[in-house]
Every structure is written in structure tokens, then in C-alpha cells.
Amino acid sequence: MSGFLDKSWKVVSYPFRLLINFLLFPVKLIKRFWIFLNEDLEDRSLPDAFAASIQAPSELLEHVDALRKHLLRIVIGIVIAIGICFYFTPRLIELLTLPIGGISTLKAIDVTESIGVYMRIALFAGIALASPYIAFELWLFAAPGLKPGGRKLGLIGIPLATLLLITGMLFAYYFLIPSALPFLLNFMGIETIPRPSSYINFVSGLMFWIGVAFEFPLVIFILSLMGIVKPAILWNQWRIAVVIIAIAAAVITPTVDPINMGLVMGPMVVLYFLSIGFSYLAAGSRKRSIAKQN
């Protein structure tokens, strides 16, 4: 009889227990996440961690498997974001063609050219939309190897990464593209009739890479938190960095004139020295956390 009553009670109370678990799920999730943020692990340098992984192949395989799962979720997130951006792609193309006078100024030659342009914009827009989630997945992979302070700072840096990407893309859209187009379209007095593929490739590529370049300080900050990059090395090698930035600016810039190249190179140099300051902040935070542990 007691067994029958127990089963009956489980059946009757199941909807209520299910509702309670559903309501408590966010609380449990936040609690687990808070514990994860504040969990203090043994601090090891990168060479020591690599040597330990070599000595214990099973641990290395665990890291590889974890990386595979994070990359798989990143791919799924990008695919979902691209699907969302498909709906807004016509409006995005209209915005991108405003600097040249509108979409009516473009003349397609190939039959599939317009479709290729549509797919390219959807792809780049999807990557940009998914960038916060991409940064979050990368943070989840790196967080177990960071101290609690480093985890929190890295988590705060995710919206900053999105802000930097958008800032870089807006900088290219409002400053670089309008200054480069008159030179490109009237070089040597030859009138140019832009094709959709060439124009969209030029605009989207420039905006994307400038946006990525604006995230450089954040990357340096994270690498400094992990102890991979030292601020003193960045400061001592600034001359070499300026040369590398000049080469990168020459590759990114669609023109060969020094004005447009300087427009790209200037912000990148400023970002490099800004990254040195972030690196010093990260290194100081890392030293303080190690000192507290000892």
C-alpha cells in the first residue's frame, strides 16, 4: 500500500516538481557560473603547463576535445547568425552602397554576381553579429587556466571586443571609404563603372579587417593576463611593430597613395601603444594575484 501511495504522490507532484526545477534553473545556473568565476586554481606558466600536458597525454587530449566542442559551438553560432542576417542583407547592401551613390550605380556583368554579393554580405554580417558569442566561447576555453581576477576581466572584455569591432568598422565606413573612393574612381582621369562584386569586396573587406585591427589591444590584454605576452617586450620592440603595421596597412589599403595608407596606419599605431598600456594593466593584475596566492 505504501508503495502505491509513493508512486501516486510522485505522479501527482511531478508537474509541481518540474515547475520548481524550471524556476530554479536560472538560479542554479548563475550559482554555478559564479563559483566558476571565483574558483582559484593553481597558477602555472605556459611552458610548465605545456610540459605537464606532454607528460600526461590524457590531459592534452581533454584540452583538444574541449577546444573541438567550443569550435563546434562557434560554427553553429555563426550559421545561426548568418541565417538571421539573410533577412537584413538587402538593407545592408543599400547602406554599403551609399558612399558611391546608391545601388543603382553598380553594374553587374556576370549572371551570378549579384547572388555572390548577397552571400558575401550575409557571411560578413553573420560573423560580426556572432562575434560576442565567439569571444565568449574562446573565453570559456581559456578561463580554466586563468586566475579569478583574470576570468572576470576577460568576461568584461567581451562586450568591449564587440564595441571595438563596431568602432573599427564605422571608422572605415565613415572615414576611409569616402576618402579612398574619389581617388579610385577617377585615377588618371579614367571614369570607372564599379561592379557589385569588386565594390562590395572592397568595402566589406576593408571594414572587416579594420574592425579586427581595432580588437588588437584586447587580444594583447588577454595574452598578457595569461602570461604569454610581456609589456616590456612590446615597448622595446615598438619600432619593429611600426614597420609591421606599415606593411599591414599597405596590404589592407586599396590604394597606393600615402594619404589613404596613413589613414589606416595611424589608428593601428595608436592601437598598438594603447595595447601596451593594457598589457601593463594585465601584467600588474597577474602579479597581484600571484602575490596574494603566495
Secondary structure, DSSP 8 states (H G I E B T S, - for coil): -HHHHHHHHHHHHHHHHHHHHHHHHHHHHHHHHHHHHH-------HHHHHHHHHH-HHHHHHHHHHHHHHHHHHHHHHHHHHHHHHHHHHHHHHHHTGGGT-GGG----STTHHHHHHHHHHHHHHHHHHHHHHHHHHHHHHGGGS-HHHHHHHHHHHHHHHHHHHHHHHHIIIIIHHHHHHHHHTGGG------HHHHHHHHHHHHHHHHHHTTHHHHHHHHHHTTSS-HHHHHHTHHHHHHHHHHHHHHH-SS-SHHHHHHHHHHHHHHHHHHHHHHHHHHHHHHHHHHHH-
